[in-house]
Structure formats: structure tokens, C-alpha cells
Amino acid sequence: MSAASLDPIPSMASTEPTGTAAAPAATALGPTSPAPRKGPLSFLSGAITSALLAWFCLWLSRRVVAYYALHPPHYEARVAQSIATALKTLMVGMSFLATFSFAFVSLGLLLVFVRSLLPTRAQTPV
């Protein structure tokens, strides 16, 4: 008996023909077509969605600020007061960060929407 016949799992290198291991996975699924380009309607819907989320975050941010203005954290222990103040700052900061992030994304998508409506110049090869 040879050593190869005692091996219960044959090695993959000996059973595969050469050159098939490096084939890309896309060829097994068929030819791939390029992804379709986004249109102006896609940019506009994204801008509107982001603007609505920015508006909601602004409403939420104003509510958080109003809550902490009416209920300031005050504790006897200095450590508890410090933690409460840090959490207050974190909550207010994160809510306004979300507001401005969604607003800037909305503004950017709105500019891309306007740009997609303008005619494109034909590029001349150099």
C-alpha cells in the first residue's frame, strides 16, 4: 500500500485541473453588466429623505435641550455630577451632530440633483 492510498482526504491540488483555481467567481455566474447609473430622481428622493431626517433630528435636538434646561442634573456627589454633565453634553452634542450630518448630506444630494439636470459636455479624447 502506498502513502497516497492511506490518506482519507485527497489533496485538492491533485484533483483540480490546472488554471481553474484562479478563475474569477463572476465567470461562473455568467457575464456581468455594468451597474446602471443613478438618475436625477434617485438623487432627489435621497435629498428629500435626508432633509426629513434632518428635520426630525432638529426637533429631537430642541426637545433634548429643552428637557435639560428644565431638569438640570444636580447631585450631591461630585463624581455623579460630573458623569451627569458629561452625559448631558454627549446627548446634546450627538443630537445636533446627527442634525447637521443629515442636513449636509441633503444639501449635497440636492446639488448633485441639480448638476444631473444640466447637460453634460462631451469629452474630447486627448
PyMOL commands that set and color helices and strands:
alter all, ss='L'
color gray80, all
select helices_A, chain A and resi 3-6+12-15+25-29+40-70+78-117
alter helices_A, ss='H'
color red, helices_A
deselect
rebuild
show_as cartoon
